[in-house]
Amino acid sequence: MLFIASQAVSGGSRAGLRSTLGVVLGYGVHSLLVALGLAAVVAASPVLFEAIRWIGIAYLLFLAYKLIRSAMQSQDIAVSGRKVENQLSKGFLTALLNPKGMMIYVAILPQFMDHQAGNVTLQAISLSLAFMFWCAVVYSILSLTLSRLGGGHLNDKKRRLIDGTAGGMILLAAGFMASAQR
């Protein structure tokens, strides 16, 4: 979300929407891995599941730390006037290489699959498509809304509010993941 937000603020709604498409396509690769059975391997191994979960929690804590630290530092930032390029490929790589995104597919999505109810591959694809659809909707709304913040300058107060809020939300997500039971 933060990547898409930065693209929308700096490059406008089209940049945000292209970034959204790239991220959703990256999630499609994760979906394919789940459908091919990678999620079943992780779900069957409690040690591997916990390792992935704690790596994801550590990554979220790192992101939260960086954002909260940034929110505590006073500095105006200027939104670059140069054209933002390659949002689709940047979005794709951001999603594909994001351990948090992969963790959603590998560790969380399988918990919603019922092995007794039938074709697990079809369930994985259906759940993945639903997740991708709602991500596209939320990220598109985010892009359209935040593109209005661009325009050359984001003052220190707004930047600190955005960084602090995002850092706090990520910190809450890490806490939720750490306290959740399998």
C-alpha positions as CSV (number, residue, x, y, z in Angstrom):
1,M,0.0,0.0,0.0
2,L,2.8,2.4,0.9
3,F,4.4,1.8,-2.5
4,I,1.2,2.5,-4.3
5,A,0.6,5.6,-2.1
6,S,4.0,7.0,-3.0
7,Q,3.4,6.4,-6.7
8,A,0.0,8.1,-6.6
9,V,1.3,11.1,-4.6
10,S,4.3,11.6,-6.9
11,G,2.9,10.6,-10.3
12,G,-0.8,11.1,-10.0
13,S,-3.7,8.7,-10.3
14,R,-2.5,7.0,-13.5
15,A,0.8,6.1,-11.8
16,G,-1.0,4.8,-8.8
17,L,-3.4,2.7,-10.9
18,R,-0.5,1.2,-13.0
19,S,1.3,0.4,-9.7
20,T,-1.9,-1.2,-8.5
21,L,-2.1,-3.4,-11.6
22,G,1.6,-4.4,-11.2
23,V,1.0,-5.4,-7.5
24,V,-2.1,-7.4,-8.4
25,L,-0.1,-9.2,-11.1
26,G,2.6,-10.0,-8.6
27,Y,0.0,-11.4,-6.3
28,G,-1.1,-13.6,-9.2
29,V,2.3,-15.3,-9.1
30,H,1.9,-15.9,-5.4
31,S,-1.6,-17.3,-6.2
32,L,-0.1,-19.7,-8.8
33,L,2.4,-21.0,-6.2
34,V,-0.4,-21.6,-3.8
35,A,-2.4,-23.5,-6.4
36,L,0.6,-25.6,-7.2
37,G,0.8,-26.8,-3.6
38,L,3.5,-24.6,-2.0
39,A,0.9,-23.5,0.6
40,A,0.1,-27.1,1.5
41,V,3.8,-27.8,2.1
42,V,4.0,-24.8,4.5
43,A,0.8,-25.6,6.2
44,A,2.0,-29.2,6.8
45,S,5.2,-28.0,8.5
46,P,4.6,-26.1,11.7
47,V,8.3,-25.2,11.9
48,L,8.4,-23.8,8.4
49,F,5.1,-22.0,9.0
50,E,6.3,-20.4,12.2
51,A,9.6,-19.4,10.6
52,I,7.8,-17.6,7.7
53,R,5.4,-16.0,10.2
54,W,8.2,-14.6,12.4
55,I,10.2,-13.5,9.4
56,G,7.1,-11.6,8.2
57,I,6.6,-10.1,11.7
58,A,10.3,-9.0,11.8
59,Y,9.9,-7.4,8.4
60,L,6.8,-5.5,9.5
61,L,8.6,-4.3,12.6
62,F,11.4,-3.0,10.5
63,L,9.0,-1.1,8.2
64,A,7.2,0.3,11.2
65,Y,10.4,1.4,12.8
66,K,11.6,3.2,9.7
67,L,8.3,5.0,9.2
68,I,7.9,6.0,12.9
69,R,11.5,7.2,13.0
70,S,10.8,9.2,9.8
71,A,7.7,10.7,11.4
72,M,9.8,11.9,14.3
73,Q,12.2,13.8,12.1
74,S,11.3,17.3,10.9
75,Q,12.0,17.8,7.2
76,D,9.9,19.1,4.3
77,I,10.0,16.9,1.2
78,A,9.4,17.9,-2.3
79,V,7.5,15.7,-4.7
80,S,9.7,15.2,-7.7
81,G,8.5,17.0,-10.9
82,R,10.0,14.3,-13.2
83,K,7.8,11.7,-14.7
84,V,7.4,8.5,-12.7
85,E,8.1,5.5,-15.0
86,N,7.8,1.8,-15.0
87,Q,5.1,1.7,-12.3
88,L,3.7,-1.6,-13.7
89,S,7.0,-3.5,-13.4
90,K,7.9,-1.8,-10.1
91,G,4.5,-2.8,-8.7
92,F,5.0,-6.3,-9.9
93,L,8.4,-6.7,-8.4
94,T,7.3,-5.0,-5.2
95,A,4.5,-7.6,-4.7
96,L,6.5,-10.5,-6.0
97,L,9.5,-9.9,-3.7
98,N,7.6,-8.8,-0.7
99,P,7.8,-11.4,2.0
100,K,4.6,-10.1,3.7
101,G,2.7,-10.6,0.5
102,M,4.0,-14.1,0.0
103,M,3.3,-14.8,3.6
104,I,-0.4,-14.0,3.1
105,Y,-0.6,-16.5,0.3
106,V,1.6,-19.2,1.8
107,A,0.7,-19.0,5.5
108,I,-2.7,-17.3,5.9
109,L,-4.7,-18.2,2.8
110,P,-4.4,-22.0,3.3
111,Q,-6.2,-21.6,6.7
112,F,-9.3,-20.7,4.8
113,M,-9.2,-23.8,2.6
114,D,-11.2,-26.9,3.5
115,H,-9.5,-30.1,2.4
116,Q,-12.7,-32.1,3.1
117,A,-14.8,-29.8,0.8
118,G,-13.2,-30.8,-2.5
119,N,-10.7,-29.5,-5.0
120,V,-8.1,-27.6,-2.9
121,T,-6.5,-26.1,-6.1
122,L,-9.8,-24.6,-7.1
123,Q,-10.3,-23.3,-3.6
124,A,-6.9,-21.7,-3.6
125,I,-7.5,-20.1,-7.0
126,S,-11.0,-18.8,-5.9
127,L,-9.6,-17.4,-2.6
128,S,-6.7,-15.8,-4.5
129,L,-8.9,-14.2,-7.1
130,A,-11.1,-12.8,-4.4
131,F,-8.1,-11.4,-2.5
132,M,-6.6,-9.9,-5.7
133,F,-10.0,-8.3,-6.6
134,W,-10.4,-6.6,-3.3
135,C,-6.8,-5.5,-3.3
136,A,-7.3,-4.0,-6.7
137,V,-10.4,-2.2,-5.4
138,V,-8.8,-0.8,-2.3
139,Y,-5.5,0.1,-4.0
140,S,-7.4,1.9,-6.8
141,I,-9.4,3.9,-4.3
142,L,-6.2,4.7,-2.4
143,S,-4.5,5.8,-5.7
144,L,-7.4,8.0,-6.7
145,T,-7.6,9.6,-3.3
146,L,-3.9,10.1,-2.6
147,S,-3.1,11.4,-6.1
148,R,-4.8,14.6,-5.0
149,L,-2.0,15.1,-2.4
150,G,0.6,15.5,-5.1
151,G,1.4,18.7,-6.9
152,G,5.0,19.5,-6.0
153,H,5.2,19.7,-2.2
154,L,4.1,17.7,0.8
155,N,4.6,19.8,3.9
156,D,6.3,18.4,7.0
157,K,3.1,18.1,9.0
158,K,1.4,16.0,6.4
159,R,4.4,13.9,5.8
160,R,4.9,13.2,9.5
161,L,1.2,12.4,9.9
162,I,1.3,10.0,6.9
163,D,4.5,8.3,8.1
164,G,3.4,8.0,11.7
165,T,0.0,6.7,10.8
166,A,1.4,4.1,8.4
167,G,4.1,3.1,10.9
168,G,1.5,2.7,13.6
169,M,-0.8,0.6,11.4
170,I,2.1,-1.6,10.4
171,L,3.1,-2.0,14.1
172,L,-0.5,-3.0,14.9
173,A,-0.4,-5.6,12.1
174,A,2.8,-7.0,13.4
175,G,1.3,-7.2,16.9
176,F,-1.8,-8.9,15.5
177,M,0.4,-11.5,13.6
178,A,2.5,-12.1,16.7
179,S,-0.5,-12.8,18.9
180,A,-2.5,-14.8,16.4
181,Q,-2.6,-18.5,17.0
182,R,-2.4,-21.0,14.2
